[in-house]
């Protein structure tokens, strides 16, 4: 996976740092904290946000190698485009580029490539930290994913519930009431894929203030939730159409789940003994192991 997209911008700011005034440092800190969204603002908007003059903001950009904010915005257009690119934009850009006869196979090949790139980016220290967090049964785990991410978050919550006693899938329509029960010992897991719901970042902000732990599955380091996380898993989601691919997210969940089941084998076994008894009691499955008497 490519280098963190903020690095080049950090480099620009670092090279000019010796000439910065206190106001310049304030501007630099702001632009880095909200990167790349700050580059979508004009000088007057940044000045108002920071209680500075617009002329102070205008003078800042030549100090980091740009004539003005428009030039800086153009230099980082790829990151900005990724952040705000809509499905409609992607349909227009791909229209006519793919032969429909090839689309089926090419889409699956892209998924395979996404999985490989996702795997190559995983840090084993982050995996171990994640497993330690999820194995602490005293912690409540809150899981959030809105829009399409909801399908991934639901799958994760179902798998985690195999052994963890308190898993709470947050409902965006009732999220505030649910988060009111969050304690400093708890964990928030967020699936944050573009175009990045503000609910995800707001939930992370709240949990950070209340000293909880945060796990984020995101498609880019510029995900707004990524700045708050204790464990960050980067998921490659490149798609060939309007649809980004969430296939690698399910793959990572399966891999992490396998480790958790292995580490918590006794708890998983107890849970599934209870579940099998309930499945039989309610006659849930068409083909089911019924006890037979001699």
FENGI-V341595 format. One record per helix or strand of 3 or more residues. SS is the DSSP state (hx for helix, st for strand). FROM is the first residue (numbers start at 1). LEN is the number of residues. If there is no record, write none. Layout:
[[SS & FROM & LEN] [SS & FROM & LEN]]
This chain:
[[hx & 6 & 14] [hx & 22 & 12] [hx & 37 & 4] [hx & 43 & 8] [hx & 54 & 9] [hx & 69 & 7] [hx & 77 & 8] [hx & 87 & 8] [hx & 100 & 22] [hx & 124 & 11] [st & 141 & 4] [hx & 149 & 12] [st & 167 & 3] [hx & 172 & 8] [st & 187 & 6] [hx & 198 & 12] [st & 213 & 6] [hx & 224 & 5] [st & 231 & 4] [hx & 247 & 17] [hx & 265 & 18]]
